[in-house]
Amino acid sequence: MDPGVLASFLPVLYPAILVAVAIDAFIPPLPAEILTITAGAMSAHRDADPLLTWIAAFLGCWIGDLAVYLLFRRELTGLLVRWRWGRAVRRQLDAAIARAGRSATDAALIAVRFLPGGRTASMAAAGISRVPGRRVVVLDGVGSALWAVWTVGLGFVTGTAVDLPVWAGSLIGSGIGLISGTVIAGVLAWRSRRARR
């Protein structure tokens, strides 16, 4: 990548990660993980700062999750259906909850975020279940920190391990992340079916 183009993009990279990851809590299909993994791959090539990337991903995850929690805790989701975009967001939230379930245990608040739509589902479940705010803030902080380490680290490792351009490392890291989430979701679904039997 041309250093001049990169230099002009870097000032908005970290705010873009923070905002995209925060919005991703409301709209799970948003490719915020891809942006974070790409920034991790860029940091492997010394084109981005890994610590700033992690901080942006962590804060975006934490802020977005807590906003979803408060939305469901205060039962404000009815306000969304007044607008077309709100109805679309509400459908996304409902679909994420249906996929990941309504568990609001401590483990779920930390671990379910690694599944597609899991951040949304776990925070919505915590809000619906009226899990105490202090507990959610702490557990979600831990989960957000681990999620940020995972996504940025995935990009960094793939960017370091393969002698390919940043975009290729990003694609490989995103593929690994998607496969990992699918495998985890499959194992959880299998265990749930087995427990019901």
N, C-alpha and C positions, 0 to 999 in steps of 0.2 A: 504494500500500500504506500502511496505517495506520502512522505512525511508531512508535507504542507496540508494535505486533506485531513490526515489523522489529527494534526495539531488543531485544526478548526473544529473537529468533531469532539475531541476529548472534553472540553468544558461542559458539554451537555450530556455526556455519556452517563455520568453518575446520577444526576437528577433524573435522566430518562429511565435508568434502572429502577430507582426508588419509586417513581410514579407508576411505571408499568407493572412492577411487582405488587404495589398497593392495589391498583385497579384489578389485577388478576384475581384478587380475593373475591371480587364481585362478579367477574366475568371469567370463569375458569379457562375457556378456550384461548384466552389471550396468550400469545407466545412469550410471556415474560421470562420463563425459564430459558428459552433459547437465547434471549438477549443477555441474560446473566452468564450462561455457559459461554457465549461468544466473548463476553468481556473477560472471562477466566482464561480463554484461549489467547486473547490479546495480551493478557498479563504474562503468559508464558513466553511471548515474543517481545516482552518489555514495551509493548505498545499501550498498556494500561497499568494502573497501580492495583495489585491484588487486594491490599487492605481497604482502599477506598471502594473497590468493587464489592467486597464483602460487607462493608458498612452500609452501602446503598441497598444491597439485597436484603440485609438483615432488617434495616429500618422500614423498607417498603413492605416486607413480609409482616412485620410486627404491627405497623400502623394499619395495613389493610385488614389483617385478621381481627384486630380489636374493633375496627369499624363495623365489620360484619357481626361480631359478637354483640356490640351495642345495638345494632339495628334489630336483631332478633330479641335481645333482652328487653328492649323497650317496646317491642311489638310494633315497630314502625314500618314493617314490610308492606302493610296495606297502602301506605302513601305511594309506593312505587307504581301501583297499577293505574294511577291517574294519567300516566304518560306512556306512549308506545315504547320508548326506550326502557322505561321502568318495568313494563310487563315482560320485555325480553330479558332484562336482568333477573326478574323474579323467576322466570322459567329456567334460567341457567342455575340459579340458586337451588330450586326445587330438584332439578336433575342431579346436581352434585350431591345433595343430601340423600336422594334415593339410591345413588350408586355406592356411596361410602357408608350409609347407615346413620343412625342417630346416637351413636355412643359418645358420651361426654366424659369418659374416664380419663384419668391423668395420662395413661399411656396413649389413648386416642388423641388427646390434645397435642401431644408431641409427635406421634408417629404417623397418624393418618395423612398428614400434609405431604408425605412422599408419594401418595397415590394421586392420580389425576382427579382434580376437584376436591381432594381431601381437606385442603385448608378451609375451603368454604364450608364443607359439610361439618367438620369438627367444631368450627366457631359458631355456626348456626345452631348445632346441637347443644353447645354450651350455653348459648343465649336462651334457647327454648327451655332447657333444663334449669335455668337460673343458677348456674354454677357461680359461686362468689367471684366478684371482679378481681380481687387481689390474687386469687389462685390462677385465674385465667391469664392475668398479666405476667405472672412469673412463669407458668408452664409454657405459655405461648412465646415468651422471650427465649426460653431454652430451645423450643422447637424451631423458632425462626433463626436462631443462631446456627443450629445444626443444619437446617435446610440451606442456609446461605453458604456454609462450609461445603456442603455436598455439591451444590450447583456450580459455585465458583471453582471448587477443587476439581470437579469433573472436567470443566473447560481447561483448567490449568494443566491437569495430568495429560489429557488428550493432546493439548497444544504442545506439550513437552515431549510426549512419547512418540508422536509421529512427525516426521520431517515434511510437513505439508503446510500450505497456507492456512491462515487463521480460519477462513470460512470452512475449510475441510475439517480442521480440528473441532470446530463448532458443530458441524454436522455429525461427526462421529460421537462427540460427547452427548449431543441431543438424542441420538439413536440409543446410546447406552442408557441414558436417563429414562427414555420411554420404555425400553425393554425391562429395565429394573422395576419401574412402576407397574408394568403389566404383570410381571412375575409375582410381585408382592400382592397385587390385587387378586391374582389367581389363587395363590396360597391361602389368603384370607378367606376367599369365597369357598374354597375346598374345605377348610377347617370349619367354617360356619355350617356348611351342609352336613358335614360329618357329625358335628355337635348336635344338630337338630335330629339326626337319625338316632 
